[in-house]
Amino acid sequence: SNSLRAGMSLLQAMDMVAREGTPPISDEFQRVVREVGLGLSPQDALLHLVHRIRSEDLDLMVTAMLVQHEVGGNLARILDTIAHTIRERVKLKGEINTLTSQGRMSGWILAALPVVVAGVLLLASPQYMRPLFDMPYLILPVLAAISVVIGHLVIQRIVNIEI
């Protein structure tokens, strides 16, 4: 964005990212510049970049660049807007992780609690727990374990919010 505002072309800006950036992004932009140098259009080289790197943010950026190429406009301002959007999305993901951490921890504690209590009872009074592991009552611990696993998966699914 800054290179474009300074008057560089899109290819020059990508070359600067390839030279001055850090791997792995510098390697990928070097490959884009190399593909353009070998005769591929910048649009096709950017599409190849999107296919190599599976990233929603990169896909958003390349889509905006392709649309800007077709209809025109200020690419530097578009890239600034996209950068702001990506930063806000990362910030929101962090806030959501913070807010859902209590739910995730509760899920782990609720899943571990029956196992811990059964282990303590087994150590404290083995004769009390022994009938639970004989037939026909063996099905009860098995069903309880399955229920705990299902409950844990449901809790984790609830608190796993995608943005």
C-alpha positions in Angstrom: 0.0 0.0 0.0 2.8 2.4 0.9 4.8 1.6 -2.2 1.7 2.2 -4.4 1.2 5.5 -2.7 4.8 6.4 -3.3 4.3 5.9 -7.1 5.5 2.4 -7.7 3.6 0.0 -9.9 1.9 -3.1 -8.5 4.7 -5.4 -9.8 7.4 -3.1 -8.3 5.6 -3.1 -5.0 5.4 -6.9 -5.0 9.1 -7.0 -5.9 9.9 -4.8 -2.9 7.9 -7.1 -0.6 9.9 -10.0 -2.1 13.2 -8.3 -1.4 12.5 -6.7 2.0 9.9 -9.0 3.5 10.5 -12.0 5.7 10.0 -15.6 4.7 7.6 -17.2 3.9 5.8 -14.3 2.4 8.9 -12.9 0.7 9.5 -16.3 -1.0 5.9 -16.4 -2.3 6.0 -12.8 -3.7 9.4 -13.6 -5.3 7.7 -16.5 -7.0 4.8 -14.2 -8.2 7.4 -11.7 -9.6 9.3 -14.5 -11.2 6.0 -15.9 -12.8 5.2 -12.4 -14.2 8.8 -12.1 -15.5 8.3 -15.4 -17.3 5.3 -14.0 -19.2 2.3 -14.7 -16.9 -0.1 -11.9 -16.3 0.0 -10.4 -12.8 -3.6 -11.4 -12.2 -2.8 -15.1 -13.1 0.3 -15.0 -10.9 -1.8 -13.7 -8.0 -4.4 -16.4 -8.5 -1.6 -19.0 -8.4 -0.5 -17.4 -5.1 -4.0 -17.9 -3.7 -4.1 -21.5 -4.8 -0.7 -22.2 -3.2 -1.6 -20.4 0.1 -5.0 -21.3 1.5 -5.8 -18.0 3.3 -9.1 -16.2 3.5 -7.2 -12.9 4.0 -5.0 -13.4 1.0 -8.0 -14.4 -1.1 -9.8 -11.2 0.0 -6.7 -9.1 -1.0 -6.2 -10.8 -4.4 -9.9 -10.5 -5.1 -9.9 -6.8 -4.4 -6.8 -6.4 -6.5 -8.5 -8.2 -9.4 -11.7 -6.2 -9.1 -9.6 -3.0 -8.9 -7.8 -4.0 -12.1 -11.1 -4.5 -13.9 -13.0 -1.4 -12.7 -10.2 0.9 -11.6 -9.8 2.9 -8.4 -7.3 3.6 -5.7 -5.6 0.3 -5.0 -3.5 1.7 -2.1 -6.7 2.8 -0.3 -8.3 -0.6 -1.0 -5.3 -2.4 0.5 -5.4 -0.1 3.6 -9.0 -0.9 4.1 -8.3 -4.7 3.8 -5.4 -4.4 6.2 -7.7 -2.7 8.7 -10.3 -5.3 8.2 -7.8 -8.1 8.8 -6.4 -6.5 11.9 -9.9 -6.1 13.3 -10.8 -9.7 12.6 -7.6 -10.9 14.4 -8.5 -8.6 17.3 -12.0 -10.0 17.4 -10.8 -13.6 17.3 -8.6 -12.8 20.4 -11.5 -11.3 22.2 -13.7 -14.3 21.4 -11.0 -16.7 22.6 -10.7 -14.7 25.8 -14.5 -14.7 26.4 -14.9 -18.4 25.6 -11.9 -19.7 27.6 -14.1 -20.2 30.7 -16.5 -22.4 28.7 -13.6 -24.4 27.3 -12.1 -24.9 30.7 -15.5 -25.9 32.2 -15.9 -28.5 29.5 -12.5 -30.0 30.4 -13.3 -30.0 34.1 -16.7 -31.5 33.6 -15.3 -34.2 31.4 -12.5 -35.1 33.9 -14.6 -34.9 37.1 -16.3 -38.3 36.8 -13.0 -40.0 35.9 -11.2 -38.4 38.9 -14.0 -39.2 41.3 -14.2 -42.8 40.1 -10.4 -43.1 40.5 -10.5 -41.7 44.0 -13.3 -44.0 45.0 -11.5 -47.0 43.4 -8.3 -46.2 45.4 -10.2 -45.4 48.7 -12.6 -48.3 48.6 -11.9 -50.9 45.9 -14.6 -53.3 47.3 -17.2 -50.5 46.9 -16.4 -50.0 43.2 -15.7 -53.6 42.2 -19.4 -54.6 41.5 -19.5 -51.8 39.0 -17.0 -53.6 36.8 -18.7 -57.0 36.9 -21.3 -58.2 34.4 -24.3 -57.1 34.1 -23.4 -53.7 35.6 -20.3 -53.2 33.3 -22.5 -51.5 30.8 -23.1 -48.5 33.2 -19.4 -47.2 33.2 -19.2 -47.8 29.4 -22.4 -45.7 28.8 -21.2 -43.1 31.3 -17.9 -42.8 29.5 -19.7 -42.4 26.1 -22.0 -39.8 27.6 -19.1 -37.8 29.1 -17.2 -37.8 25.7 -20.3 -36.7 23.9 -21.0 -34.0 26.4 -17.4 -32.8 26.2 -17.6 -32.7 22.4 -20.8 -30.7 22.5 -19.4 -28.1 24.9 -16.2 -27.7 22.8 -18.4 -27.3 19.7 -20.5 -24.6 21.4 -17.5 -22.6 22.5 -15.5 -23.0 19.3 -16.7 -19.8 17.4 -15.4 -19.2 13.9 -15.1 -15.7 12.5 
